[in-house]
Amino acid sequence: QVGQIFLYFQWDSLLLEAGFLAVLVAPLHLLKWRSTAWRPHDSVTFWLVRWLLFRLMFASGVVKLTSRCPTWWGLTALTYHYETQCIPTPAAWFAHQLPVWFQKFSVVATYIIEIAIPLLFFAPIRRLRLFAFYSQVLLQALIILTGNYNFFNMLTIVLAFSLLDEEHVGRWLGCSKRKHTSTRSAAAWPPSLRSFLSTLLELSAYALLLYWSVQSFGLEIDWEKKLLDSKVAFTYHEFRMWLQAVTLPLVGLGFLSLSWEILSALYRCACVRGCFWKLWATLQWAVFTVATVGMFAVSLVPFTYIDPESNGKLWPGIHQMFSAVERFQVVNSYGLFRRMTGVGGRPEVVLEGSYDKQSWTEIDFMYKPGNVSVAPPVVAPHQPRLDWQMWFAALDHHSGSPWFTSFVYRLLQGKEEVIRLVQVDESRYPFGARPPVYIRARLYKYWFTGSAE
């Protein structure tokens, strides 16, 4: 709140919420002489990280459709996104050159990864959760390659680790517990009934996901043109009805998943050796379970913002709990890339300074596009906050960016602290010796060059 609009991005709220969850997840060793790295209730608090990941991804997919943005509904959003995002990377230029049919399919894949696959976060089958993990990592890795979104994508990947288990991470590190028994278990035949049913459910989930994708987005291969056709095969009203039908059941799904973790943790507490340590583990379980259930309940209010009718059906006590902690922002609503900007070209504000109003010299920023001869930089995980706000300033009337007048005023005064936000290298700032007498802001439209250029 101190940073105001400069620190009021969704990933700042995400970092704040993830940081608060880390307080619950991190080990608290009150009895140092009997401390261990693992506690019976760890999976209960760690489940909140998975729930946060689900809320982030599902809401980000849903808002693209509830916003009624024609580019998201027409599956053409990515034909504009790479050149109109705040600070593209050099790879964004190459992504922009991809054929339109591939860009449209990429939008479909984004919907699948953000709306459908998050349901697998709570699947009882381990391989489905691993599939969901690698799907999320793939999406975030592609975003990192084509856009400078500071720490957001890396933080999302960290949250996605809540989908993994110790055995899978152990395989990465070469210390899996099942390493010695894998050969023997692989040779076992016939498979057990549990293994058979698990495989059958897994294949059914994949088949259902594929069927839903084909039906919802009209996926069809055009063999003559050698491309994949796709289109949104449902209306806005149908989508709103679907969202209204699934929002509260998703809350129920989350509650069932959390209940399973709570009961499993209670069983692990009962398995602890020694009456005193059994009692101590159960006491910790009770404290952290109450905290986890409270966090889950409070998070339902911002989560159901995606469907106001479902939000109104929540128990009034939950709304009262949320109102009591809202000012701390420990739970937030999410929904990234709601609308696509720059459909008619990327608007860009360029500052120019002068001493006599006759000759004007452009003031180049370190990161944001300005000089068309300079390739876009790789900035992440740093976020140049001023450059980001310049992007927002270009999208709207100057009255929507009241800080801009103060910014120009400080440049006219020659304030070093503000100049360093524009250019750290003094030799690249044209008015380092003496501040300009006049500054003007001009609005341009930018486009990526074509492959032929």
Stockholm file with secondary structure:
# STOCKHOLM 1.0

chainA/1-453         QVGQIFLYFQWDSLLLEAGFLAVLVAPLHLLKWRSTAWRPHDSVTFWLVRWLLFRLMFASGVVKLTSRCPTWWGLTALTYHYETQCIPTPAAWFAHQLPVWFQKFSVVATYIIEIAIPLLFFAPIRRLRLFAFYSQVLLQALIILTGNYNFFNMLTIVLAFSLLDEEHVGRWLGCSKRKHTSTRSAAAWPPSLRSFLSTLLELSAYALLLYWSVQSFGLEIDWEKKLLDSKVAFTYHEFRMWLQAVTLPLVGLGFLSLSWEILSALYRCACVRGCFWKLWATLQWAVFTVATVGMFAVSLVPFTYIDPESNGKLWPGIHQMFSAVERFQVVNSYGLFRRMTGVGGRPEVVLEGSYDKQSWTEIDFMYKPGNVSVAPPVVAPHQPRLDWQMWFAALDHHSGSPWFTSFVYRLLQGKEEVIRLVQVDESRYPFGARPPVYIRARLYKYWFTGSAE
#=GR chainA/1-453 SS CTTGGGGCSHHHHHHHHHHHHHHHHSCCCSSGGGCCSCCTTHHHHHHHHHHHHHHHHHHHHHHHHHTTCHHHHTTCTHHHHHHHSSSBCHHHHHHHTSCHHHHHHHHHHHHIIIIIGGGGGGCSSHHHHHHHHHHHHHHHHHHHHHBCCTTHHHHHHHHHGGGCCHHHHHHHHTCCTTTTTHHHHHTCCSCCHHHHHHHHHHHHHHHHHHHHHHHHHTCEEETTTTEEECCCCSCHHHHHHHHHHHHHHHHHHHHHHHHHHHHHHHHHHHTSSSHHHHHHHHHHHHHHHHHHHHHHHHHHHHHGGGSHHHHHTSCHHHHHHHHHHGGGTSSCCCCCSCSCCCTTSEEEEEEEEESSSSSCEEECCSSSSCSTTSCCCCCTTCCCHHHHHHHHHHHSCGGGCTHHHHHHHHHHHTCHHHHHHHCSSGGGCTTSSSCCSEEEEEEEEECCCCTTC
#=GC SS_cons         CTTGGGGCSHHHHHHHHHHHHHHHHSCCCSSGGGCCSCCTTHHHHHHHHHHHHHHHHHHHHHHHHHTTCHHHHTTCTHHHHHHHSSSBCHHHHHHHTSCHHHHHHHHHHHHIIIIIGGGGGGCSSHHHHHHHHHHHHHHHHHHHHHBCCTTHHHHHHHHHGGGCCHHHHHHHHTCCTTTTTHHHHHTCCSCCHHHHHHHHHHHHHHHHHHHHHHHHHTCEEETTTTEEECCCCSCHHHHHHHHHHHHHHHHHHHHHHHHHHHHHHHHHHHTSSSHHHHHHHHHHHHHHHHHHHHHHHHHHHHHGGGSHHHHHTSCHHHHHHHHHHGGGTSSCCCCCSCSCCCTTSEEEEEEEEESSSSSCEEECCSSSSCSTTSCCCCCTTCCCHHHHHHHHHHHSCGGGCTHHHHHHHHHHHTCHHHHHHHCSSGGGCTTSSSCCSEEEEEEEEECCCCTTC
//
